[in-house]
């Protein structure tokens, strides 16, 4: 089993501070394994709401839960959202005799209900697939090709991994979305949209173009995008704009969050297929951006920047009033570009990292550093940016 020390540390800190902690994320992202690794073999109570026996045990939830002491784990909590008001009552008891770790798929209604019912009582931790610190830099290429879902990454072969990912897509569309209460479109229509999104991975959102290609209304295309983003399988990266005297692009960029799903939707089973495909650079960009969002804890404050004159920056984050930029290049020996210098000047960047797939870190200018993804976490930690 691959250990996930950063997530375990966050989970431990959250449970020390809050009576309820929610682990959310797509199906098969490792939530249950993480909970079992933390709770050990003997939590005070473990309830899997996909198990009919555990569902029966919770027919009278107050009676089943109020006498427990210690850590109580409730898996697949989205199946019984009516438990949240009871958890609020149990969380408010004096001396909090039990703490509750609840696991659920990322449904917008679920997140809204928990934020309203358990405000101030619950911390939320998002669990995505494996990232590079967990699997090691030597596994960068298979992680990029197969993606971070544990069963896809750990499969016996690239072909077996691809088959798992294709099955995941089918099950997600046909079953999971309906169970999350957000399946408002036919699975086949959503599959066409998701496949098209893979072809537009890393590009600026153009709802009219999606609508024409799919033969639907632009509002429908946007609903499809919001649905997949809400379920944590697509990313909508917002633009950064301010009055700097230039016409700024104000539409978001769109990505499929897991690189392995990008490659499955594009029918790229092996390394050679990926490296020879026109989307290889965009795939690398999305793979790196997902790491940046996690490492910088930038789910809500990560941006891209672009002007109508052609200058752009792949990722921007602001910390304590200082701006840090990231440009992503699928080139082991990247150089500087006019766009990089424009971004530094217009955005007043402290530093700009050019992230590449090689193994050597080297300066390009006083403010621009070329860095392999495998070494980036260490460099971010040196300047105090790691989450």
N, C-alpha and C positions, 0 to 999 in steps of 0.2 A: 504494500500500500504506500502511495506517495504521501508524505506528510505535508501539512499545510500550516506551518508555524505562525505565519502572519495572521491568518484567519483565526486560529485558535487563541492567539493573544488578544485580538479584538473581541472575540466571544467572551473570554475570561473577564476582560475589563468591563464589558457591557453588563454581564451578569452580576458583577460586583456593585454596579451603579444603579441598575434598574431591576424591578421585580419581574418584568417580562421582557424577553428578547425574541425577536422574530428573525429567522433566517429565510430569506426569500430568494428566488431565482428560478430559471427554467427547470423543467423536469430533467432528471439525470445529470444535474450539474454538480452533485456531490454533497447536497445538504444533509442527507441522512447519515452518510459516512462521517461527515464532520461532527454531527451531533453525537454519534456513538463514540467517536474518538475522544470527545470532551467528557461525555457522561460516564464512560466506562461500562462495565457489564451490569452494574446494579444501581441505576438511577432510582429515585423514590417512586417514580411511576413512568411508564412508557406506553403511549397510546398511538397506534397507527390507524388512522381513520380510513384506510383502504382495507383493513383487516376486519371482517364481520364480527369476530370475537371482541375486538377492542371497541367497535361501535356499540355492541351490546353492553359492554362495561360502562359506557358513557350515556346510557339511556336516562339515567338520573345523574347528570354531570356534577351537581353540587354535592351530592352524597359521595360520589366517586373521588372528587378532587379536594374537598375541604379538609379532610383528615390527613393528607399527605404532608410530609416534611422533607425538605431538601429539594433536589432538582427534579422537576417533572417535565417530561418531553412529550409534546403532542405533534405528531407528524401528519402532513396533508390537512392542515387546519382549514384550508379554503373549502373543504367539504362540509364543515359545520361552523359557519361564521357566527351562528347564534351563541357560540361559546364565549365570544369576546366580552359581552356585558358581565358574564360570570367572572371572567378573569380580572376585570376591573375591580369587582367586589373582593375577590381573593387577594389581589395585589394591595388593596388598601387596609388589610388587617394589620394590627399592631405587631411590630417586630418581624413582619413578613416571614412566617415559618416556612414557606415554600417559594421557590422561584421557578418561573415557567419559561421553557424554551420551546417556541412554536415554529414549525417549519411549514412553508407553503409556497406554491407557485406564484409567480408575480402577476397577480390580477389587479387591474386598477381599482375595481370596486373593493377588493380585499384591503388594499393599501389605504384607501380612503376611509373605510370603516374602522380599521385599526387606529388610524391617526385621530379619528373623532372620538372613538370609545376609550382609547387608552392613552390619550394625550398626557404627556408628562410622566407616564408610567412605563413606557416601552421604548427600547432601542431597536432599530432595524439594521440588519447587516445583509448586504446583497452578496450572494454566492454565485459566482460565475465558474466557468471551467478552469482548468489548470492554467497557471501563468509561468513565466520563464524562471522565476526564483524557485518555484516549487519543483520543477522537473530538471533544472540545471541547464546551463548555456550549451552544453554538448548536444542537447536534445532540441535545439532551436528549430532545425528544419522539419523534423517530424511534428513538432507542436504547431508550426505554421501550416504544414500541409494538412494534418488531420484535425486541427482545432483542439480546443481545451476540454471538451466533454470527456470525462474519464474513460468511458467505454470506447469512444472513438480513438483517443490517444493511445490506450493500452491494448488495442486490438492486435491480433497475431500477425496481421499483414495489412498493407495499404488497401488491398481489395476488401478485406473484411471490415476495415474501418469505414470505407466508402459505403458498403452495404448497410452498416449500422446507421450512418448519417442519413442516408436516403430513407430508411425506415423511420428514423426520428422525425424527419420532415412530414412524412405521411401521417404518422400517429399524432403529431402535434396539430396538424390541420384538421384531421378527421375526428379526433377525440378531445385533445387537451383544451383547445380553445372553447369548445362547448362547455366543458367542465369548469372553465374559468369564468363563464358567463359573458364572454366577449366574442363568441363566434357568430358574427352577424352577416357573414358572407359564405357563399358556397365554397367548400374546400378547393374545388378545381379553380375557381376564380382567384382565390388567394394564392394557390400554388403558382399560377401564371404571373401574378403580381410579384411574388417573392423571387421567382426566377428572373423576372425583368429587373428587380431591384439588385440582384447579383450582377447583372450586366451593367447596371448604372452605379455599382459600388464605388464610392469615393467621388461621385459627381454632385454638382449642385442640383437640388430638387427642382424639377420642372413638371408640375402637376398636369399641365396641358399635354405634354408629350406622353406621359404615362397614360392619360385618359384616351388619347388617340390610338395608341398602340393596343390598349386593352378593349377599346370600343365601349367605353363607359364615361360617366360624367367625371369632371375634375374633382368634384367634392367626394365622389366615391373612391377615387384613387387616394385622396388624402386620408379618408377614413381607414383604408387598408393600411396605409403607412402608420397611422396612429395606433392601430390595433397591434401591429407587429412590434412597434416600439414599446407599447404598454406591456406586452408580454415578454419584453427583454430579449428579443431576438433581432431587432433592428435598432440602429442608432440614428438619431436626428441630431446632428452637430450644429448648433446655432452659430450665426455669424457675429463677429465683434464689429460694432460700428460706433463711431463718434465723429464729431465735426473736426476733421483734419484737413479740410479744404479739398477733398477728393471724393469722387463718386464711388461709394462703397457697395459691394454686393450684399444684399440683405436677405437672400434666400438661404436656407440651411443646406448643408451637405448630408448625404444619406449613405449609410453603410449597413451591411449585414454584420452583426456583432461578432459571430464566431467565424474564424477564417476557414475552418473545416466545412461549415455549412455553405460558405461562398463557393468552395471548390466542388462540393457535391452538386449544388444547383447548376454550376457551370460544366459539370461532367468532366472533372479533372482528377482522375484516380491516382496519379503518380507524380513524383517530383518532375520528371521530364515533361509531362503534360503541362504542369503549372509554369515551368520556366519558359516554355515556348509559347505561352498564351499572351494575347495583348493586354490582359488584365493583371499581369503579374505585378506591375508596379502599384496598381491600386490595391491589390490584395495585401501586399506588404504594408502599404500605408494604413489600411484598416487594422491589420494585426498590431502594428505599433501603437496606433491611437488607443486601442483597447487597453494595452499595457499602461499607457500614459494616464488614462482616466482612472485606472485602479491604483497605480502607484502615487498619483498626485491627489487622490480622492477628489476628482474633478467632475463627478457626475453632473453637478449643477452649474459649474463655473468653468468648463472647458469650452473653447471657441475655436473657430478658424477665422481667418481674415483674408479678404480679397478686394481689389479695386477693379473697376471697369477698365482701367488702363492696363491690367495684366499682372500687377504685383499681387503676391499672395503669401500666406503663411499657413502651413498645415494645421498647427495647433498653437493655441495661446492660453496661458493661465496667468492670473493675477494673484499674487500673494503679498499681503501686508503692504499694498500700494506699489509693489514692484512687478514688472512685467517680464515674463520669460517665454521665449519662443522656441518652437520645434519644427524643423523641416525634415521630411522623411524621403530618403532617396534609396532606390534599389540599385546601389552602386557602391562597391567596396572602396572606391577611391573618389569620393565626391569632392567637388570644388565649390567655390562661391558663385553666386549668381547676382545679377543686378537686383532681382526681386528680394533677395536676402538683405542686401544693403538698404533697400527702400523700406523694408519692414523694420529694421533696426532704427532707422531715422524717424519714420513716421509714428511708430509705436513706442519709441524710447525704451527699447528692450535692454534689460540687464545683461542677458546672454542669449545666444541662439545656438541650440544644438542641432546638428545635422545627423540624423540617426540612419545608420547603414547596416547591412547584414554581414560586414566583415568582422575582423578580430582586433583591429588596431585603432586606438584613439589618438587623435592628433589635432593640433590647433590649425585653423585656417586663417583667422585674423585674431586680433585682440579679444573680440567679442564672439567669435564664431568658432565652435568646437565640433569636429567630426567625431562621432562616438558610436561604437557598435551597440546594438540593443542589449547585448549581454553584459556590457559594462555601465549602462546608463543608470541603473538603480544606485550603484555606488557613487556616481558623480552627483546624482540628485541628492543623496544623503549628505554629501560634503557641503552643499550649499543650503541645507535645511529644508528641502522641498519634499522629501518623502513623507507620505501619509503615515 
